[in-house]
Amino acid sequence: MYRVKYLLNLSIRFHSTLTPKFNPWYDYRAYLDQVKTYINRLNPYIELDLRSAALNWDYILNNENLQTIANNIKQRKENESVDIEHILTLHRDIQNLFHRIEDKKLDSIQGEDQIKLKIQDLYNHAIRIPNNTHPDIPIGNQEQARTLRVVGKKPETNIPRQTIDQIGQELNLMQLENMGHVSFRGAYALFGDFARLERALMYYAFEKLTQNGFKMVSVPDIIHRGIIESCGFATRGKRSQVYQLDYGEEFGRYCLAGTAEMPLAGLLKHNTFRKDELPLKLAACSRCYRAELPGGKGEGNLYRVHEFTKVEMFAVTTNDEKVSQEMHDEIVRIETSMYEDLGLHFRILDMPTEELGLSAYRKYDIETWMPAKEFYGEISSASNCTDFQSRRLHIKYINDNGDEQFVHTLNGTAMAIPRMLTAIIELNWNPETKQIQIPKPLRSLMGNREFISKSSSTPSTQWIKFLS
């Protein structure tokens, strides 16, 4: 009893300068969860009012789960640096410090300082543990992806297909070369009917999503890095694909969003929903910014770009895994319906462990046939993140018993414009007539026309070298 009172008094002194209200606790793991007040005081997200993640300490610090967590980390190539053994060592070190203070083998003030540092180190390591993995997905790299369904037939032709670059230049509707004086390498510009086709794909996706109960949202492209990291994306380091704004202390905290998933999730932070408000289905069209390396000539110039337009789906469900799996299936069904109506040949893949991001519990990719380069290219991805993001952003709902529970979040690509343009234009290009046949669902959005032809009204661009 003396030990319990001593630890409680120590904890109260520890928190007395941090929060005006303190509820004593007896369990060490619960203590770690409550210590988020201290962590919030030190972390860089304080101006965002984003509390520290409500990690599942009971699961993480249970020795019986050690091997399961370690195997999950090992199977995800992005997270090899996470050391679960180090996390458990820190846990034991903190417990040992409490014992030493209690036995008066360590000065209480010095011990408290060490405990604070250990707790912060523990949190910084635990936050990088990936989500659990669905037991049915393949283990390994991309080669192990499981094909769930194939839609349509691969187009056959004896004539070599022209790339979207060649078609765009021939019709004078796209510029890829000499973009360095405007932007950076890999940038592109669309003119006339190509720009109009981009807009038609966006509106077509909006119409389909609205029909399926999604609410449209206009989101910011500049967001706090704390939101991005809470979604499971690194904003620093060699593996990061995030552009940071490097301008003083204030703007250095902000980044360009790589997908609308990030701001959509951020808009829901600290929200608690009634159960009857779920599922919540949101959609947004945004510019996406990614500092990814070019994939090579085999993929085409519009396959990996640093800036592009994308329509994204984002859904919130209860924490019932069956319910979130049904939402996951619904997202894929919507994607499949759109791409099938547009006349694409594609396959749906259950992605293996090494292809899952930090937040994904399960991920389905849709790959369509890219006619000119003759390969299957990803045009869509749909992920079930279960409670990974909601624990970091504190998004909850009230269940039937009146208890607050963390929601499940899901996301899916409705329309990634550059890759969709590539697939549609290369597939429907007629080299003899020099025309592109517009897919039927898009014709009403293209002035009820059936074909795209060369337009003399589009200005021709040419790089002029200035001589000094």
C-alpha positions in Angstrom: 0.0 0.0 0.0 2.9 2.3 0.8 4.3 1.7 -2.7 1.0 2.6 -4.4 0.6 5.8 -2.3 4.2 6.8 -3.1 3.8 6.3 -6.8 0.6 8.3 -6.8 2.2 11.1 -4.9 5.2 11.0 -7.3 2.8 11.1 -10.3 0.8 14.0 -8.8 4.0 16.0 -8.2 5.1 15.1 -11.7 1.8 16.5 -13.2 1.1 19.4 -10.9 2.8 21.9 -13.2 1.3 20.4 -16.3 -2.4 20.2 -15.8 -4.9 21.7 -13.3 -7.0 18.5 -13.1 -5.4 15.2 -12.2 -7.1 11.9 -11.8 -4.9 9.3 -9.9 -4.3 6.0 -11.6 -2.9 2.7 -10.3 -1.9 0.9 -13.5 1.5 1.7 -15.0 0.3 1.4 -18.6 -2.6 3.8 -17.9 0.0 6.1 -16.4 1.9 6.1 -19.7 -1.3 6.9 -21.5 -2.1 9.8 -19.2 1.5 11.2 -19.5 0.5 12.5 -23.0 0.0 15.9 -21.3 3.7 16.1 -20.7 4.5 14.8 -24.2 2.2 17.4 -25.8 4.0 20.1 -23.9 7.3 19.2 -25.6 6.2 18.0 -29.0 6.1 20.4 -32.1 2.4 20.1 -32.6 1.3 22.2 -29.6 0.3 25.1 -31.8 -2.0 22.7 -33.6 -3.7 21.7 -30.4 -3.1 18.1 -31.4 -2.8 15.8 -28.4 -0.4 12.9 -28.4 -1.5 9.6 -29.9 -3.7 7.4 -27.7 -1.6 4.3 -28.4 -2.8 0.9 -27.2 -0.2 0.5 -24.5 -1.9 -2.6 -23.1 -1.2 -4.3 -26.3 2.2 -2.8 -27.1 3.7 -3.5 -23.7 2.3 -7.0 -23.3 5.2 -9.5 -23.6 2.8 -12.0 -25.1 2.4 -9.7 -28.2 6.2 -9.2 -28.6 6.6 -11.8 -31.4 3.5 -10.7 -33.3 4.5 -7.1 -33.3 8.1 -7.9 -34.3 6.9 -10.1 -37.2 4.6 -7.4 -38.4 7.4 -4.8 -38.4 9.7 -7.2 -40.2 7.2 -8.0 -42.9 6.8 -4.3 -43.8 9.9 -3.0 -45.6 9.3 0.7 -44.6 9.5 0.0 -40.9 12.6 -2.1 -40.5 14.0 0.6 -38.2 11.4 0.1 -35.5 12.8 -2.0 -32.6 10.1 -3.5 -30.4 12.8 -4.9 -28.1 14.0 -1.4 -27.4 10.5 -0.3 -26.6 10.1 -3.1 -24.0 13.6 -2.3 -22.6 12.5 1.3 -22.1 9.3 0.1 -20.4 11.4 -2.1 -18.0 13.8 0.8 -17.4 11.0 3.1 -16.3 9.6 0.5 -14.0 13.1 0.0 -12.5 13.5 3.8 -12.0 10.2 3.7 -9.9 11.6 0.9 -7.8 14.9 2.7 -7.2 13.1 5.9 -6.2 10.8 3.9 -3.9 13.8 2.1 -2.3 15.6 5.4 -1.9 18.4 4.3 -4.1 17.8 7.2 -6.4 17.1 10.8 -5.7 13.4 11.5 -6.5 14.0 14.7 -8.5 16.8 13.1 -10.5 14.7 10.0 -11.0 11.7 12.0 -12.2 13.9 13.7 -14.8 15.1 10.3 -16.0 11.5 9.0 -16.2 10.4 12.0 -18.3 13.2 11.3 -20.8 12.5 7.6 -20.9 8.8 8.2 -21.4 9.5 10.6 -24.3 11.9 8.1 -25.9 9.3 5.3 -25.4 6.6 7.4 -27.1 8.8 8.4 -30.0 9.6 4.8 -30.8 6.1 3.4 -30.2 4.5 6.0 -32.5 6.4 4.4 -35.4 4.9 0.9 -34.9 2.8 0.1 -38.0 -0.8 -0.9 -37.9 -1.7 -4.6 -37.5 -2.0 -6.6 -40.7 -5.1 -8.5 -41.9 -4.4 -12.2 -41.5 -5.5 -13.1 -45.0 -3.2 -10.8 -47.0 0.0 -12.2 -48.8 3.4 -11.9 -47.1 6.3 -10.4 -49.1 6.9 -8.0 -51.9 4.8 -6.8 -54.8 5.4 -10.0 -56.7 3.2 -11.8 -54.1 0.1 -9.6 -54.7 -3.0 -11.8 -55.1 -5.3 -11.1 -58.1 -8.9 -10.9 -56.9 -10.6 -10.0 -60.2 -9.8 -9.2 -63.8 -12.1 -6.8 -65.7 -12.2 -6.6 -69.5 -9.7 -8.0 -72.0 -6.3 -6.7 -72.8 -6.5 -4.7 -76.1 -4.7 -6.4 -79.0 -3.2 -4.6 -81.9 -0.4 -5.3 -84.4 0.4 -1.5 -84.6 2.7 -0.1 -82.0 0.8 2.2 -79.7 1.8 5.8 -79.4 2.4 7.3 -75.9 0.4 10.1 -74.4 3.4 12.4 -74.9 3.5 11.7 -78.6 -0.2 12.0 -79.0 -0.3 15.2 -77.0 2.5 16.8 -79.1 0.9 15.7 -82.3 -2.5 17.2 -81.4 -0.7 20.2 -79.8 -2.6 19.6 -76.5 0.2 18.9 -74.0 3.7 20.2 -73.2 6.3 18.1 -71.4 9.5 19.5 -72.8 11.3 22.7 -71.8 9.2 23.0 -68.6 12.2 23.9 -66.6 11.7 27.7 -67.2 8.3 27.4 -65.6 8.5 24.6 -63.0 10.8 21.7 -62.3 11.7 18.5 -64.3 8.7 16.3 -64.7 6.2 19.1 -64.8 3.6 19.1 -67.6 0.9 21.4 -69.0 -2.4 20.5 -70.6 -4.2 22.6 -73.2 -7.6 22.7 -74.9 -9.4 19.3 -75.0 -6.8 17.6 -72.8 -7.4 20.2 -70.0 -11.2 19.8 -70.7 -10.8 16.0 -70.5 -9.1 16.4 -67.1 -12.0 18.4 -65.9 -14.5 15.9 -67.3 -12.9 13.1 -65.3 -13.2 15.1 -62.2 -16.8 15.9 -62.7 -17.6 12.3 -63.7 -16.0 11.1 -60.4 -17.9 13.7 -58.4 -21.2 12.6 -59.9 -20.6 8.9 -59.2 -19.5 9.6 -55.6 -22.5 11.9 -54.9 -24.8 9.1 -56.2 -23.2 6.8 -53.6 -23.7 9.1 -50.7 -20.4 10.9 -50.5 -20.3 14.5 -49.4 -18.0 16.9 -51.4 -15.4 18.9 -49.4 -13.0 21.6 -50.6 -9.8 21.1 -48.7 -6.5 23.1 -48.2 -3.3 21.9 -49.9 -1.0 23.3 -47.2 -1.4 21.5 -44.0 0.4 21.1 -40.7 3.0 18.3 -40.7 1.5 16.9 -37.5 -1.6 16.0 -39.5 0.5 14.3 -42.2 2.4 12.3 -39.6 -0.8 11.3 -37.8 -2.0 9.9 -41.1 1.1 7.6 -41.2 3.3 9.5 -43.6 6.9 10.6 -42.8 7.6 14.3 -43.3 11.4 14.0 -42.8 14.1 11.5 -43.7 15.3 9.7 -46.9 12.0 7.9 -47.4 9.8 11.0 -47.2 7.9 12.1 -50.3 6.5 15.2 -48.6 7.4 18.8 -49.6 8.0 21.0 -46.6 7.7 24.8 -46.6 11.1 26.0 -45.6 10.5 29.5 -44.4 11.3 30.3 -40.8 9.9 28.7 -37.7 6.2 29.2 -38.5 6.1 28.0 -42.1 8.6 25.2 -41.5 5.8 23.4 -39.7 3.7 23.2 -42.8 3.8 20.9 -45.8 2.1 20.4 -49.2 -0.4 17.6 -49.0 0.3 14.5 -51.0 -3.3 13.4 -51.1 -6.7 14.8 -49.9 -6.8 12.0 -47.4 -4.5 14.1 -45.2 -6.6 17.3 -44.9 -9.9 15.3 -44.8 -8.6 13.3 -41.8 -7.3 16.5 -40.2 -10.6 18.2 -40.4 -12.1 15.5 -38.2 -9.4 15.7 -35.5 -10.8 15.7 -31.9 -14.3 14.9 -33.2 -16.7 12.5 -31.4 -19.6 11.2 -33.5 -22.9 9.7 -32.5 -23.2 6.1 -33.8 -26.1 7.1 -36.0 -23.9 9.6 -37.8 -21.7 6.8 -39.1 -20.7 5.8 -41.7 -19.4 9.2 -42.8 -18.4 9.4 -46.4 -16.4 12.4 -47.7 -14.7 13.2 -51.1 -12.4 15.9 -52.3 -10.5 16.9 -55.4 -7.1 18.4 -54.7 -3.7 19.0 -56.1 -1.3 16.4 -54.8 2.4 17.0 -54.3 5.0 14.2 -54.0 8.7 14.3 -54.1 9.0 10.9 -55.7 11.8 9.7 -58.0 10.9 9.1 -61.6 10.2 5.4 -62.3 12.1 5.3 -65.6 11.2 5.2 -69.3 9.2 2.0 -68.9 6.4 3.8 -67.0 5.9 6.9 -69.2 6.3 10.6 -68.4 2.9 11.2 -66.8 3.1 8.1 -64.6 5.1 9.6 -61.7 4.9 13.4 -61.4 5.5 15.8 -58.6 2.2 17.5 -58.9 -1.2 16.2 -60.1 -4.9 16.3 -59.6 -6.7 13.6 -57.8 -10.3 12.9 -56.5 -10.1 11.0 -53.2 -12.6 9.2 -51.0 -12.4 9.1 -47.2 -14.8 7.2 -45.0 -15.3 6.8 -41.2 -17.0 3.8 -39.6 -17.5 2.2 -36.2 -14.7 0.1 -34.9 -16.4 -3.1 -35.9 -13.9 -4.8 -38.3 -16.8 -6.4 -40.3 -18.4 -2.9 -40.8 -15.1 -1.3 -42.0 -14.4 -4.3 -44.3 -17.9 -3.7 -45.9 -17.0 -0.1 -46.4 -13.6 -1.1 -47.9 -15.5 -3.4 -50.4 -17.9 -0.5 -51.2 -15.0 1.8 -52.0 -13.5 -0.8 -54.4 -16.9 -1.4 -55.9 -17.3 2.3 -56.7 -13.8 2.4 -58.3 -14.5 -0.7 -60.3 -17.8 0.6 -61.6 -16.2 3.9 -62.8 -13.2 2.3 -64.5 -15.4 -0.4 -66.2 -17.8 2.3 -67.5 -14.7 4.1 -69.0 -13.8 1.0 -71.0 -10.6 0.1 -69.2 -9.0 -3.3 -68.8 -7.8 -3.7 -65.2 -7.1 -6.1 -62.3 -7.9 -5.8 -58.6 -5.0 -6.9 -56.3 -4.9 -7.7 -52.6 -1.5 -6.1 -51.8 1.2 -7.9 -49.8 2.8 -6.8 -46.5 5.7 -4.9 -48.0 3.3 -2.8 -50.1 1.4 -1.6 -47.1 2.0 1.9 -45.7 2.4 2.5 -42.0 -1.3 3.1 -41.5 -2.9 0.4 -43.7 -4.4 -2.8 -42.2 -5.3 -4.0 -45.7 -4.9 -2.4 -49.1 -6.4 -3.1 -52.5 -4.8 -1.7 -55.7 -6.3 -1.4 -59.1 -3.9 -1.7 -62.0 -5.0 -0.9 -65.6 -3.3 -1.8 -68.8 -1.1 1.0 -70.2 -1.2 0.3 -74.0 1.9 2.2 -75.2 4.4 1.0 -72.6 2.6 -2.4 -72.3 2.4 -2.8 -68.5 -0.1 -2.8 -65.7 0.0 0.5 -63.9 -1.6 1.4 -60.6 -4.5 3.9 -61.0 -6.2 3.4 -57.7 -5.6 2.3 -54.1 -8.0 1.6 -51.3 -6.9 1.2 -47.7 -8.6 0.2 -44.5 -6.6 2.0 -41.7 -8.8 0.7 -38.8 -8.0 2.8 -35.8 -4.4 3.8 -36.6 -5.2 7.3 -37.7 -8.1 7.9 -35.3 -5.9 7.1 -32.3 -3.5 9.8 -33.5 -6.1 12.3 -34.4 -8.5 11.4 -31.6 -11.5 10.7 -33.8 -14.1 8.8 -31.8 -17.8 7.7 -31.7 -20.1 6.8 -28.9 -21.2 3.2 -28.9 -24.5 1.6 -27.8 -23.2 1.5 -24.2 -22.4 5.2 -24.2 -18.7 4.6 -24.2 -16.3 6.5 -26.5 -14.5 4.3 -29.0 -11.9 5.1 -31.8 -13.4 5.0 -35.3 -12.0 3.1 -38.3 -10.9 5.3 -41.2 -10.6 4.3 -44.9 -9.5 6.0 -48.0 -9.6 5.3 -51.8 -8.6 6.9 -55.0 -11.6 7.8 -57.2 -9.6 9.4 -60.0 -5.9 9.9 -60.3 -6.0 12.2 -63.3 -2.5 11.9 -65.1 -2.6 8.1 -65.1 -6.3 8.0 -66.1 -5.5 10.4 -69.0 -2.6 8.1 -70.0 -4.7 5.0 -70.1 -7.8 6.5 -71.8 -5.9 8.5 -74.4 -3.5 5.7 -75.4 -6.3 3.2 -75.5 -8.7 5.3 -77.6 -6.2 6.9 -80.0 -6.6 6.2 -83.7 -3.3 6.8 -85.5 -5.0 6.8 -89.0 -7.7 9.4 -88.3 -5.5 11.3 -85.7 -8.4 11.3 -83.3 -9.2 10.2 -79.7 -12.5 8.6 -79.1 -14.1 10.0 -76.0 -15.5 7.3 -73.6 -19.3 7.5 -73.6 -19.7 8.6 -69.9 -17.6 11.6 -70.6 -19.2 12.9 -73.8 -21.9 15.0 -72.1 -19.1 16.7 -70.2 -17.1 17.3 -73.4 -19.8 19.2 -75.4 -21.5 16.0 -76.5 -18.6 15.3 -78.9 -17.4 11.8 -79.7 -13.8 12.6 -80.7 -10.9 14.8 -79.8 -9.0 16.2 -82.8 -6.1 18.6 -83.4 -7.2 22.2 -82.7 -5.6 25.1 -84.5 -6.8 27.4 -81.8 -4.4 26.0 -79.2 -1.3 28.1 -79.2 2.0 26.3 -80.1 4.7 26.8 -77.5 8.4 26.9 -78.2 11.5 27.4 -75.9 13.6 30.4 -77.0 17.1 30.5 -75.7 18.3 33.9 -74.7 21.9 34.8 -75.7 23.9 37.0 -73.4 
